[in-house]
Structure formats: C-alpha cells, structure tokens
Amino acid sequence: MSKLRMDKFLSSQLNLSRADAKRLLREGRVTLNGKPVRKGEQQLDPEADAVCLDGTRIGYAAHLYLMLHKPSGVVSSTDSPGDVTVVDLVPEPMRRPGLFPAGRLDKDTTGFVLLTDDGAFAHEILAPGKHVPKTYHVTLTRRVTRDEQREIEAGLDLPDARLKPAALRFLHDAPDDGLPVYEIVLTQGIYHQIKRMFLHFGNPVVRLHRVSIGALTLDPALAPGDCRLLSDAELQKLRSKN
C-alpha cells in the first residue's frame, strides 16, 4: 500500500485536526513500531506498521465513511470547475483518493451527504433494488391538500416516470416565513423527484433538507459545511436500511 504521513494518518484515524495530531507528536505520545515519532512528515505503511498512542495501537480503517452537513450552494460532486464541491468541504487531513458522495443532493438542497471511498458500500446504499429510505424536510409554497397527499402516498404518475408510494406528514409552519414544512420519505431516486412531485400539483418547493439515510439521522451537532467520521454503530445503522 502507498505510504501516508504520520500526521495525516493520525488525523484520519482519530478524527483530529492536523494541529491536534502534531500536538500529540510533539508531546511524545506516538510511537511507530515501538519508537517515538515527533515529526508529522514521518512516512508509514498503515497496513504493515504499528502506530500506538499512549501505548495503545491505533487500528487502521481501510475505507473512509463521513457524514457531511451539506450547505446550500455546494455541488454534490468530486470536481466541478467554478463550484465548491462536497469533497472540498472535507478537511485536508481526512481526504483520501477516491472519496466521493454516495448519493447526490441538488446544489440548493441541504442536509445529510454520505462520503466514502468504498464503492461496494455505496452500491448497498444507492442501488435502486436496495430501496434504502431517505427522509427529507420540504418547505412548500402552500399546504398539501388531502387529495394530493393520497396521490403521493399511493404512488404518483409523472409524464415520464412512475413514482413509488412516499410517506408524507405535516410537521409545522416555518418560524421565519410561515410556510408549511413536511416530512417525506422516499425509497427511489428519480432525478429532482421531490421538486417534480410537488410542482405537479402547482406547489413549488421552497427549501429541501435531507435529514436521514436509512436508519441514520444527520447529527444535529454538525454545522452546515462540517463533517465527521461515522462510528461502527452508525455504519451498522446504514446497513440495516430502515
């Protein structure tokens, strides 16, 4: 495997800033194959070398799984000239080659984006046959009528697509502008699905925010633009799919 800098290894495996990783090194708390290391640029093979913090070996995760709180105006892509991408928001020490968003949100949509370099895992989440539910909060121009809700929950026919039944419930009126906010749960990923669904009824979407993927909900402590590593328990929640 290609080598990594020690400070980058510590940052990615312990979810630390590069500055905090360097502080651990300066304090003499890190060893490489039993010998103290104080320089962040020290090279290591993460699969072959033993890195310890305060005498405890740091396990190496072969793949990276990140929860990102995507703000509006950011593109769900790895590269988009002239735009800020979700990958651009990942702190440099946590980045890896091949990191990509497992599922896209529109540029003006906010909320939970999963970033990973594990293609097989992303397929589990994204493949249409997996039917992993995704939950959104959608702010609309007006309230949904009972007939409209019945159509949405029965499965809506658009001119070019048949939409699967979607669960819909009213949450509250937005405190800033009084517009109605609904929770909607989808199990398919048609392009611009939610926006097209409500536009079909002449009820344009004002704001759209993804709150969960499967059983895993966006961490409320994550500010827009921030991300963090997923725990093993959170990965299991994603794999549970519902």
NULUM-928955 format. One line per field, with one value per residue (C-alpha): residue number from 1; residue in one letter; z, x, y. Coordinates in nm, 4 decimals. Each point is the difference from the previous one (the first is absolute). Layout:
// NULUM-928955
pos	NUM/...
code	A/...
up	Z/...
east	X/...
north	Y/...
***
This chain:
// NULUM-928955
pos	1/2/3/4/5/6/7/8/9/10/11/12/13/14/15/16/17/18/19/20/21/22/23/24/25/26/27/28/29/30/31/32/33/34/35/36/37/38/39/40/41/42/43/44/45/46/47/48/49/50/51/52/53/54/55/56/57/58/59/60/61/62/63/64/65/66/67/68/69/70/71/72/73/74/75/76/77/78/79/80/81/82/83/84/85/86/87/88/89/90/91/92/93/94/95/96/97/98/99/100/101/102/103/104/105/106/107/108/109/110/111/112/113/114/115/116/117/118/119/120/121/122/123/124/125/126/127/128/129/130/131/132/133/134/135/136/137/138/139/140/141/142/143/144/145/146/147/148/149/150/151/152/153/154/155/156/157/158/159/160/161/162/163/164/165/166/167/168/169/170/171/172/173/174/175/176/177/178/179/180/181/182/183/184/185/186/187/188/189/190/191/192/193/194/195/196/197/198/199/200/201/202/203/204/205/206/207/208/209/210/211/212/213/214/215/216/217/218/219/220/221/222/223/224/225/226/227/228/229/230/231/232/233/234/235/236/237/238/239/240/241/242
code	M/S/K/L/R/M/D/K/F/L/S/S/Q/L/N/L/S/R/A/D/A/K/R/L/L/R/E/G/R/V/T/L/N/G/K/P/V/R/K/G/E/Q/Q/L/D/P/E/A/D/A/V/C/L/D/G/T/R/I/G/Y/A/A/H/L/Y/L/M/L/H/K/P/S/G/V/V/S/S/T/D/S/P/G/D/V/T/V/V/D/L/V/P/E/P/M/R/R/P/G/L/F/P/A/G/R/L/D/K/D/T/T/G/F/V/L/L/T/D/D/G/A/F/A/H/E/I/L/A/P/G/K/H/V/P/K/T/Y/H/V/T/L/T/R/R/V/T/R/D/E/Q/R/E/I/E/A/G/L/D/L/P/D/A/R/L/K/P/A/A/L/R/F/L/H/D/A/P/D/D/G/L/P/V/Y/E/I/V/L/T/Q/G/I/Y/H/Q/I/K/R/M/F/L/H/F/G/N/P/V/V/R/L/H/R/V/S/I/G/A/L/T/L/D/P/A/L/A/P/G/D/C/R/L/L/S/D/A/E/L/Q/K/L/R/S/K/N
up	0.0000/-0.0599/0.2978/0.2099/0.2037/0.3727/0.0667/-0.2757/0.1317/0.3520/-0.1296/-0.2144/0.2531/0.3148/-0.1555/0.1039/-0.1570/-0.1437/0.2818/0.2685/-0.1672/0.0028/0.3676/0.0856/-0.1877/0.1750/0.3363/-0.0803/0.0337/-0.3387/-0.0936/-0.3321/0.0333/0.3615/-0.0604/0.0877/-0.2959/0.0228/-0.3637/-0.1913/-0.3313/0.1155/-0.2622/0.0940/-0.1539/0.1817/-0.0650/0.1002/0.2624/0.3637/0.1121/0.3693/0.2010/0.3705/-0.0482/-0.1688/-0.3643/-0.2403/-0.2334/-0.3667/-0.1847/-0.3623/-0.1086/0.1023/0.0815/0.0706/0.0942/-0.1559/0.0674/-0.3489/-0.0205/-0.2853/-0.2980/0.0221/-0.2790/0.0750/-0.2176/0.0205/-0.2519/-0.1446/-0.1370/0.1483/0.2764/0.3556/0.0243/0.2963/-0.0198/0.0280/0.3413/0.1414/0.2092/-0.1888/0.2560/-0.0328/-0.3794/-0.1881/-0.3696/-0.1393/0.2544/-0.1505/0.1035/0.0259/-0.1324/-0.1175/0.1190/-0.2233/0.0331/0.1962/0.2167/0.3452/0.2463/0.0344/-0.2614/0.0481/-0.1284/-0.0431/-0.2045/0.0304/-0.3280/0.1130/0.3077/-0.2069/-0.2302/0.3029/0.0717/-0.3555/-0.2022/-0.0912/0.0995/0.3553/0.0674/0.2748/0.1328/0.0037/0.2110/-0.0862/0.1463/-0.2795/0.0286/-0.2459/-0.1394/0.1475/0.1944/-0.1699/-0.0513/0.1158/-0.3595/-0.0851/0.3030/-0.0972/-0.3495/0.1378/0.2468/-0.2668/-0.2560/-0.2423/-0.3792/-0.1635/-0.3792/-0.0193/0.3241/0.2429/0.3560/0.2773/0.3024/0.2335/0.3647/0.0640/0.3199/0.1018/0.2566/0.0692/-0.1510/-0.0455/0.2678/-0.2397/-0.2804/0.1165/-0.2931/0.0626/0.0677/-0.0701/0.0549/-0.3040/-0.0251/-0.3399/-0.1001/-0.3538/-0.1538/-0.3060/-0.1125/0.1793/0.1327/0.2874/-0.1923/-0.2972/0.2240/0.1594/-0.3149/-0.1517/0.2411/-0.0621/0.3413/-0.0520/0.2538/0.1863/0.2074/0.0113/0.2722/0.0294/0.3618/-0.0219/-0.2132/0.1087/0.3790/0.0365/0.0717/-0.0618/0.3176/0.1319/0.1367/-0.3538/-0.1276/-0.3739/-0.1770/0.2765/-0.0171/0.2256/-0.0118/0.0451/0.2890/-0.0447/0.1576/-0.2508/-0.2903/0.1267/0.0068/-0.3655/-0.0854/0.1776/-0.2743/0.1987
east	0.0000/0.1134/0.1521/-0.1676/0.1364/-0.0255/-0.2033/-0.2454/-0.0314/-0.0759/-0.2492/-0.1934/-0.0062/-0.0678/-0.2182/0.2440/0.1065/0.3517/0.1002/-0.1244/0.1830/0.3242/-0.0551/-0.0179/0.3249/0.1733/-0.1078/0.1733/-0.3190/0.0269/0.2250/0.0669/0.1031/0.0948/0.2063/-0.1165/-0.0946/-0.0128/-0.0161/-0.3246/0.1733/0.1189/-0.1128/-0.1695/-0.1803/-0.3363/-0.0630/0.3461/0.1311/-0.1131/-0.0980/-0.0808/-0.1410/0.0873/0.0915/-0.3262/0.0137/-0.2088/-0.1956/-0.0046/-0.3309/0.0459/-0.2925/-0.1313/-0.3643/-0.0984/-0.3232/-0.0107/-0.2519/-0.0242/-0.0824/-0.1861/0.2128/0.2342/0.0092/-0.0262/0.2948/0.3703/0.0900/-0.1977/0.2039/-0.1150/-0.2026/0.0668/-0.0512/-0.0846/0.3521/0.1444/-0.1685/0.1842/0.3019/0.3169/0.1346/-0.3217/0.0018/0.0922/0.0366/-0.3297/-0.2204/-0.3435/-0.3589/-0.2152/-0.3140/-0.0436/-0.1971/-0.0881/0.2180/-0.2685/-0.0957/0.1535/0.0564/0.1517/0.2509/0.1955/0.3588/0.2090/0.2722/-0.1734/-0.1783/-0.1588/-0.1492/-0.1310/-0.1712/-0.1822/-0.1386/-0.0629/-0.1164/-0.3697/-0.0711/0.1176/-0.2878/0.1898/-0.2414/0.1133/-0.1819/-0.0307/-0.1529/-0.1607/-0.1283/-0.2813/-0.1758/-0.3323/-0.1522/-0.0612/-0.3651/-0.1417/-0.0441/0.3579/0.1293/-0.1988/0.1533/0.3512/-0.0490/-0.1562/0.2738/-0.0033/0.0121/0.2180/0.0133/0.3266/0.0115/-0.2052/0.0799/-0.0176/-0.2193/0.1582/-0.0877/-0.0953/-0.0911/-0.0360/0.2557/-0.0498/-0.0029/0.3480/0.0691/0.1701/-0.2565/-0.2995/0.0224/-0.1057/0.2718/-0.0617/0.1952/0.0161/0.1617/0.1124/0.1199/0.1074/0.2258/-0.1627/0.1805/-0.1457/-0.2687/-0.1351/0.0050/-0.1768/-0.2511/-0.1256/0.0319/-0.2433/-0.2557/0.1057/0.1673/0.3695/0.2597/0.1526/0.2582/0.1092/0.2099/0.0986/-0.0109/0.0738/0.1187/-0.1485/0.0007/0.2802/-0.0941/0.2154/0.1853/-0.1617/0.3401/0.1418/-0.0152/-0.0535/0.3267/0.1342/0.0609/0.1162/0.0862/-0.2783/0.0256/-0.0280/-0.3464/-0.1088/0.1278/-0.2091/-0.3022/0.0592/0.0311/-0.3284/-0.1676/-0.3092
north	0.0000/0.3587/0.1780/0.2690/0.2883/-0.0619/0.3176/-0.0917/-0.3541/0.1249/0.2572/-0.2474/-0.2850/0.2048/0.2720/0.2730/0.3257/0.0029/0.2399/-0.2408/-0.2879/0.1984/0.0849/-0.3712/-0.0509/0.2898/-0.1394/-0.3294/-0.2034/-0.1738/-0.2916/-0.1707/-0.3660/0.0670/0.3138/0.3539/0.2205/0.3779/0.1064/0.0198/-0.0672/-0.3440/-0.2567/-0.3267/-0.2956/0.0014/-0.3697/-0.1258/0.2436/0.0172/0.3508/0.0429/0.2905/-0.0135/-0.3659/-0.1025/-0.1010/0.2060/-0.2252/0.0908/0.0305/-0.0983/0.2178/0.3389/0.0763/0.3588/0.1738/0.3476/0.2762/0.1465/0.3722/0.1625/0.1013/-0.2993/-0.2589/-0.3741/-0.0911/-0.0758/0.2672/0.2888/0.2933/0.3300/-0.1654/-0.1092/-0.3772/-0.2199/-0.1456/0.3531/0.0264/-0.3005/0.1092/-0.0812/-0.2522/-0.2051/-0.0170/-0.3134/-0.0792/-0.1227/0.1772/0.0719/0.0782/-0.3133/0.1604/0.3563/0.2982/0.2934/0.3076/0.1859/-0.3007/-0.0338/-0.2808/-0.3457/-0.1121/-0.3216/0.0160/-0.3138/-0.1662/-0.3389/-0.0666/-0.3271/0.1643/0.2911/-0.2499/-0.1442/0.3458/0.1195/-0.2991/0.0386/-0.3598/0.0665/0.2428/0.1834/0.2672/0.3608/0.2575/0.3689/0.3125/0.1969/0.3563/0.0672/0.3027/-0.1126/-0.2875/-0.3329/-0.0909/-0.3324/-0.1171/0.0922/-0.1860/-0.3102/0.0074/0.0375/-0.2841/-0.2244/0.0611/0.2899/-0.0150/0.2642/0.0373/-0.1985/-0.1973/-0.2023/0.1060/-0.2542/0.0726/0.2541/0.0644/0.3628/0.1819/0.3625/0.1177/0.3706/0.3462/0.1439/0.2651/0.2426/0.0219/-0.2073/-0.2405/-0.3617/-0.2596/-0.3691/-0.3195/-0.2276/-0.3439/-0.1321/-0.3461/0.0869/0.2616/0.1572/0.3177/0.3055/-0.2325/0.2089/0.3260/-0.1571/-0.1746/0.3198/0.2088/-0.2500/0.1458/0.3612/0.0161/0.0903/-0.1123/0.2948/-0.1904/-0.3631/-0.1639/-0.3673/-0.1130/-0.3711/-0.2908/-0.3290/-0.0127/0.2549/0.3627/0.3063/0.0947/0.3228/0.1054/0.0256/0.3569/0.0554/-0.0746/-0.2243/-0.3739/-0.2811/-0.3682/-0.2522/-0.2422/-0.3768/0.0143/0.2659/-0.2084/-0.2892/0.2322/0.0822/-0.3659/-0.0721/0.2101/0.0922
***
